[in-house]
């Protein structure tokens, strides 16, 4: 058994682990051992369905030190007019390049793919899944980059019974069976389900041949309001001000969501059906228009089993047949994990500190680790924001984000890092107004007063719905 030494042992070579290590490499001379069960960096991207793209612009993703993509504006398709969205293959290639061209050549990173870490061992130990060889690691700190437990459908069997003779695949199987089935049943209403529906529609499958099982309707972000760069700054800033006013004036949680929807920031599939799910799904208005072409929407709860003739759900059954392909899109990519201290002695547990911005959060935690010594202060700056699930979480997460942001701005030097952090796409020198401008200062003071009222009102509405 070989013994390795390093300042940091990072368990998990996915997006969060890579973003954290990037800050260590940039700001310190620390040595790092990265252990990962995948064959290359990128985590769940290595098993994601081939037609998936980032749901937000490539400019918001990856590591701070290296751009992902070319910052191009899409000219065609349902994302036309907005910043490019990297494909799964682009993301995997990007993280591999970061590893091969930046981390390993630094001489300070040792990378062990296809290895399983033993969390129960008295001494940090990992084993090669290929050779069986084991290593122990003497490390100053252990970084858990696996805690968020990202799961995609291809990583496990469906969570319901599937009878023999039933065709059921994860979204990964869709491209390989094109044209072999008469009908398609999409199971799951999250972003994966949306992607599967859009894949079929894009490839000329008739909407009448698609049946979409939607246990809960979802609120969706309009991607037009989640864009970097100067060209979008004015529209996004005005929309943010409108959202803040909506939060300040809302008379109930439902009224708040209606008012925010009126700004265009969030959308819903069916105006006649009140959504009860919010999981950060992000689409364009053109994509939503396509999804609305599907008329066979099954709202009978979750699937319990699928036989050759029917689908059993929480609230009834739905007919099916052997000529239908069932596509399982039910994996929990944004699992609601309990918040734990990010910094705990020699253990660092990577979590989201801004809603649905995992890689930014990991980079931020990495910066805090390299810039501060006091553990209490580090945890104060890195207060976790657990992933959302329902309508109350829209308020909870916004309040938590705002509290974190206010604390960060008050910390000397931290605002400067945020201003120049590539992964913080909403705060950069190009789009941040000059605070010395009297008009900008007046607008900021006015918005600050409204924001304070909005925070009080949102907390009240959250308490009322507890």
C-alpha positions in Angstrom: 0.0 0.0 0.0 1.5 3.3 -1.1 1.2 6.4 1.1 0.7 9.8 -0.5 1.0 13.2 1.1 -0.8 16.4 0.2 -2.2 19.6 1.7 -5.7 18.7 0.4 -7.4 15.5 -0.5 -10.3 16.2 -2.8 -12.8 13.4 -3.2 -14.7 13.9 -6.4 -13.5 15.2 -9.7 -16.9 16.6 -10.8 -17.6 20.3 -11.6 -17.6 21.4 -7.9 -14.4 19.6 -7.1 -12.7 21.1 -10.1 -13.9 24.6 -9.4 -12.6 24.4 -5.8 -9.2 23.1 -6.8 -8.9 25.9 -9.4 -8.9 28.4 -6.5 -6.2 26.5 -4.6 -4.0 26.4 -7.7 -4.5 30.0 -8.4 -4.1 31.5 -5.0 -1.7 29.2 -3.1 1.1 26.8 -3.6 -0.9 23.9 -2.0 -0.5 20.3 -3.1 -3.7 18.4 -4.0 -4.7 14.7 -4.5 -7.9 14.3 -6.4 -9.7 10.9 -6.2 -12.6 10.2 -8.5 -14.6 7.1 -9.4 -15.1 8.3 -13.0 -12.6 7.7 -15.8 -12.1 11.4 -16.5 -13.0 14.7 -14.8 -16.6 16.0 -15.0 -18.6 13.8 -12.6 -22.1 13.2 -13.8 -21.4 14.7 -17.2 -19.6 11.5 -18.1 -22.9 9.6 -17.9 -25.4 12.4 -18.9 -27.6 11.9 -21.9 -25.8 12.9 -25.1 -28.2 15.7 -26.2 -28.1 17.5 -22.9 -26.8 21.1 -22.8 -26.1 23.4 -20.0 -29.3 25.0 -18.9 -27.6 28.4 -18.3 -24.9 30.1 -20.4 -21.5 28.5 -20.7 -20.1 31.7 -19.3 -21.4 30.7 -15.9 -19.9 27.2 -15.8 -16.5 25.5 -15.3 -13.6 27.0 -13.4 -12.7 30.6 -12.9 -9.4 30.5 -14.7 -10.5 29.2 -18.0 -13.4 30.2 -20.3 -15.9 27.5 -21.4 -16.9 28.1 -25.1 -16.3 31.2 -27.1 -19.0 33.5 -25.5 -20.9 33.3 -28.8 -24.6 34.3 -29.2 -26.6 31.5 -30.8 -27.9 32.5 -34.2 -30.3 29.6 -34.8 -32.5 27.2 -32.8 -34.7 27.7 -29.7 -31.9 29.5 -27.9 -31.3 32.0 -30.7 -30.3 35.5 -29.5 -28.9 34.2 -26.2 -25.4 33.1 -25.1 -24.3 29.6 -26.2 -25.0 26.5 -24.1 -22.2 23.9 -24.0 -23.0 20.3 -24.9 -22.2 17.4 -22.6 -19.2 16.4 -24.8 -17.9 20.0 -24.7 -18.2 20.1 -20.9 -16.3 16.8 -20.5 -13.6 17.9 -23.0 -13.3 21.2 -21.1 -12.7 19.6 -17.7 -10.3 17.1 -19.2 -8.3 20.1 -20.7 -8.3 21.8 -17.3 -6.9 18.7 -15.7 -4.3 17.9 -18.5 -3.3 21.5 -19.4 -3.5 23.2 -16.0 -3.7 21.0 -12.9 -1.2 18.2 -13.7 1.4 20.4 -15.4 1.5 22.5 -12.2 3.3 19.7 -10.5 1.1 20.2 -7.5 -1.9 18.0 -8.4 -2.0 14.2 -8.4 -5.1 12.8 -10.1 -6.5 9.2 -9.5 -9.5 8.4 -11.7 -11.4 5.1 -11.5 -10.9 4.9 -7.8 -13.3 4.5 -4.9 -12.7 6.4 -1.6 -13.3 4.6 1.7 -15.1 7.1 3.9 -15.2 4.6 6.8 -11.4 3.9 6.9 -9.5 5.2 10.0 -6.9 6.7 7.6 -8.0 8.3 4.3 -7.8 5.4 1.9 -8.9 4.8 -1.7 -8.8 1.7 -4.0 -8.4 1.5 -7.8 -11.5 0.0 -9.4 -9.3 -1.4 -12.1 -6.3 -2.9 -10.4 -7.5 -3.1 -6.8 -4.4 -1.3 -5.6 -4.9 0.8 -2.5 -3.4 4.1 -1.4 -3.5 5.9 1.9 -3.3 9.7 2.0 -1.8 11.9 4.7 -3.6 15.2 4.0 -4.0 18.4 5.9 -7.6 18.7 4.9 -10.2 16.4 3.2 -12.6 18.1 0.8 -15.9 16.2 0.1 -16.9 17.2 -3.4 -19.5 14.4 -3.6 -21.9 15.6 -0.8 -24.5 17.1 -3.2 -25.1 13.6 -4.6 -25.9 14.5 -8.2 -27.8 11.7 -9.9 -28.8 11.3 -13.5 -31.2 8.6 -14.8 -28.5 6.5 -16.4 -26.8 6.0 -13.0 -29.6 3.8 -11.5 -32.6 1.7 -12.5 -36.1 3.3 -12.6 -37.5 3.8 -9.0 -40.7 1.9 -10.0 -41.4 -1.6 -11.2 -41.1 -2.3 -14.9 -42.6 -5.6 -16.2 -40.9 -7.8 -18.8 -41.8 -6.8 -22.3 -42.0 -3.1 -21.4 -39.5 -0.8 -23.3 -38.1 1.6 -20.7 -34.8 3.5 -21.1 -33.1 6.6 -19.6 -32.8 9.6 -21.9 -29.4 8.2 -23.0 -31.3 5.6 -24.9 -33.4 7.9 -27.0 -31.0 8.6 -29.9 -30.4 4.9 -30.4 -34.0 3.9 -30.8 -35.3 6.7 -33.0 -38.1 5.6 -35.2 -38.5 2.2 -33.6 -41.6 3.1 -31.6 -45.1 4.5 -32.3 -45.5 6.4 -29.1 -43.3 7.9 -26.4 -44.1 8.2 -22.7 -41.9 10.7 -20.8 -41.8 10.0 -17.1 -40.9 13.1 -15.0 -41.6 16.8 -15.2 -38.2 18.3 -14.3 -35.6 19.7 -16.7 -34.6 16.2 -17.8 -38.2 15.5 -18.8 -38.3 18.8 -20.6 -35.1 18.0 -22.5 -36.5 14.6 -23.6 -39.6 16.2 -24.9 -37.7 18.9 -26.7 -35.4 16.2 -28.3 -38.4 14.4 -29.7 -40.0 17.5 -31.0 -36.8 18.7 -32.5 -36.5 15.4 -34.4 -40.0 15.7 -35.9 -41.8 13.4 -33.6 -45.5 14.4 -33.7 -46.7 16.0 -30.4 -49.7 13.6 -30.6 -47.2 10.7 -30.2 -45.9 12.0 -26.9 -47.5 11.4 -23.5 -45.9 13.4 -20.7 -46.4 12.2 -17.1 -46.2 15.3 -15.0 -46.6 14.6 -11.2 -46.1 18.3 -10.4 -46.2 21.3 -12.7 -43.0 23.3 -12.5 -42.1 27.0 -12.4 -39.4 27.7 -15.0 -36.9 30.5 -15.3 -36.8 32.4 -18.6 -33.3 32.1 -19.8 -33.4 35.5 -21.3 -33.0 37.0 -17.8 -30.1 34.8 -17.0 -27.5 36.2 -19.3 -24.0 37.7 -18.8 -22.6 40.7 -20.6 -23.3 44.4 -21.3 -26.0 43.8 -23.9 -28.3 42.2 -21.4 -27.5 44.2 -18.3 -30.1 46.9 -18.6 -33.0 44.4 -19.2 -31.9 42.2 -16.4 -31.4 45.0 -13.9 -34.9 46.4 -14.7 -36.4 43.0 -14.3 -34.6 42.5 -11.0 -36.0 45.8 -9.8 -39.5 44.7 -10.8 -39.1 41.5 -8.9 -38.0 43.3 -5.8 -41.0 45.6 -6.0 -43.2 42.5 -6.5 -41.7 40.9 -3.4 -42.3 44.1 -1.4 -45.9 44.4 -2.4 -47.0 40.8 -2.4 -50.0 40.0 -0.2 -49.4 36.2 -0.2 -47.0 33.6 -1.5 -49.3 33.0 -4.4 -49.5 36.7 -5.1 -45.7 36.9 -5.0 -45.3 34.2 -7.6 -48.0 35.8 -9.8 -46.3 39.2 -9.6 -42.9 37.7 -10.4 -44.4 35.8 -13.3 -45.8 39.0 -14.5 -42.3 40.4 -14.9 -41.4 37.5 -17.2 -38.7 36.1 -15.0 -40.6 32.8 -14.2 -43.0 31.0 -16.5 -45.3 28.0 -16.2 -46.4 25.3 -18.6 -50.1 25.8 -18.4 -51.6 29.1 -17.3 -54.7 27.2 -16.0 -52.6 24.9 -13.7 -50.9 26.3 -10.6 -47.3 24.9 -10.3 -46.2 23.4 -7.1 -42.6 22.6 -8.0 -39.6 24.9 -8.3 -36.3 23.2 -9.2 -34.5 25.9 -11.1 -35.5 24.6 -14.5 -34.4 27.1 -17.1 -35.9 27.4 -20.6 -36.5 30.0 -23.3 -39.9 31.2 -24.3 -39.4 29.4 -27.7 -38.7 26.1 -25.9 -41.8 26.6 -23.7 -43.8 27.2 -26.8 -42.7 23.9 -28.2 -43.4 22.0 -25.0 -47.0 23.4 -25.0 -47.6 21.6 -28.3 -47.8 18.4 -26.2 -51.4 17.9 -25.2 -51.3 14.5 -23.5 -50.3 15.6 -20.0 -50.9 13.0 -17.3 -51.3 14.6 -13.9 -52.0 11.5 -11.7 -49.0 11.6 -9.4 -45.8 9.5 -9.6 -45.5 6.3 -11.5 -45.6 3.2 -9.3 -45.3 0.5 -11.9 -45.5 -0.1 -15.7 -46.9 -3.2 -17.2 -47.4 -4.1 -20.9 -50.9 -2.6 -20.8 -51.1 0.1 -18.2 -49.1 2.6 -16.0 -50.0 2.6 -12.3 -49.8 6.0 -10.7 -50.5 7.5 -7.3 -54.0 8.6 -8.4 -55.1 6.2 -11.0 -53.9 4.3 -14.1 -53.0 5.2 -17.7 -53.1 2.8 -20.7 -49.9 2.0 -22.5 -48.8 -0.7 -25.0 -45.7 -2.6 -26.1 -45.2 -0.2 -29.1 -44.5 2.7 -26.7 -41.1 3.7 -25.4 -41.1 4.8 -21.8 -38.3 7.3 -21.0 -37.3 7.5 -17.3 -36.5 11.1 -16.4 -37.0 10.9 -12.7 -33.5 11.0 -11.2 -32.9 13.7 -8.6 -30.2 15.9 -10.0 -30.8 18.6 -7.4 -31.2 16.4 -4.3 -32.3 18.4 -1.2 -29.3 17.6 1.1 -29.2 18.7 4.8 -27.0 21.8 5.3 -23.9 21.0 7.3 -21.0 23.3 8.2 -18.8 23.8 5.1 -15.7 24.1 7.3 -15.4 21.7 10.1 -11.8 21.2 11.4 -9.9 19.4 8.6 -13.1 18.6 6.7 -14.5 20.8 3.9 -18.0 19.9 2.6 -18.8 21.6 -0.7 -22.4 22.9 -0.9 -24.4 25.5 -2.7 -24.1 29.0 -1.2 -26.2 30.5 -4.0 -29.3 28.8 -5.3 -28.6 26.4 -8.2 -25.1 27.8 -8.8 -23.0 24.9 -7.7 -19.8 25.6 -9.5 -19.8 29.2 -8.5 -20.4 28.1 -4.9 -17.5 25.7 -5.0 -15.2 28.4 -6.4 -16.4 30.8 -3.8 -15.7 28.3 -1.0 -12.3 27.7 -2.5 -11.5 31.4 -2.4 -12.7 31.7 1.2 -10.5 28.8 2.2 -7.4 30.4 0.6 -8.2 33.9 2.0 -9.3 33.4 5.7 -8.1 31.5 8.7 -10.9 31.9 11.2 -13.3 29.0 10.9 -16.3 30.8 12.3 -15.9 33.6 9.9 -15.5 31.2 7.0 -18.7 29.4 7.8 -20.5 32.7 8.3 -19.4 33.7 4.7 -20.3 30.2 3.4 -23.8 29.7 4.7 -25.3 26.8 2.6 -28.5 27.3 0.6 -30.1 23.8 0.2 -31.6 23.0 -3.2 -35.2 24.1 -3.8 -38.2 21.8 -4.3 -41.5 23.7 -3.9 -43.0 27.2 -4.0 -42.0 28.1 -0.5 -38.4 27.4 -1.5 -38.7 30.2 -4.0 -39.0 32.6 -1.1 -36.6 30.7 1.2 -33.8 30.6 -1.4 -34.2 34.2 -2.4 -34.0 35.3 1.2 -30.9 33.1 1.8 -29.2 34.4 -1.4 -29.9 38.0 -0.4 -28.6 37.5 3.1 -25.4 35.9 1.8 -24.9 38.6 -0.8 -25.3 41.4 1.8 -22.8 39.7 4.0 -20.3 39.3 1.1 -20.6 42.9 0.1 -19.9 44.0 3.7 -16.7 41.9 3.8 -13.6 43.9 2.8 -12.0 42.7 -0.4 -14.6 40.0 -1.1 -16.7 42.3 -3.3 -13.6 42.8 -5.5 -13.1 39.1 -6.0 -16.8 38.7 -6.9 -16.5 41.5 -9.4 -13.8 39.7 -11.3 -14.9 36.1 -10.8 -15.9 34.7 -14.2 -18.4 32.3 -12.6 -20.2 35.2 -11.0 -21.8 36.1 -14.2 -24.1 38.8 -12.8 -21.2 40.9 -11.3 -18.4 42.0 -13.5 -16.7 45.3 -14.4 -18.4 45.4 -17.8 -21.9 45.4 -16.4 -21.6 46.8 -12.9 -22.7 50.5 -12.9 -20.2 53.1 -11.6 -21.2 53.7 -8.0 -19.7 57.2 -8.2 -22.4 58.2 -10.8 -25.0 60.3 -8.8 -27.9 58.8 -10.8 -26.6 55.2 -10.2 -26.2 56.1 -6.5 -29.8 57.4 -6.2 -31.2 54.3 -8.0 -29.1 52.0 -5.7 -30.4 53.8 -2.6 -34.0 53.6 -3.8 -33.7 49.9 -4.6 -32.0 49.2 -1.3 -35.0 50.6 0.6 -37.4 48.5 -1.5 -35.2 45.5 -1.0 -35.4 45.9 2.7 -39.1 46.1 2.6 -39.2 43.1 0.3 -37.0 41.0 2.6 -39.3 41.7 5.6 -42.4 40.9 3.5 -41.0 37.7 2.1 -40.0 36.4 5.5 -43.5 37.2 6.7 -45.1 35.3 3.8 -42.7 32.4 4.5 -43.7 32.3 8.1 -47.4 32.4 7.2 -47.1 29.3 5.0 -45.0 27.3 7.4 
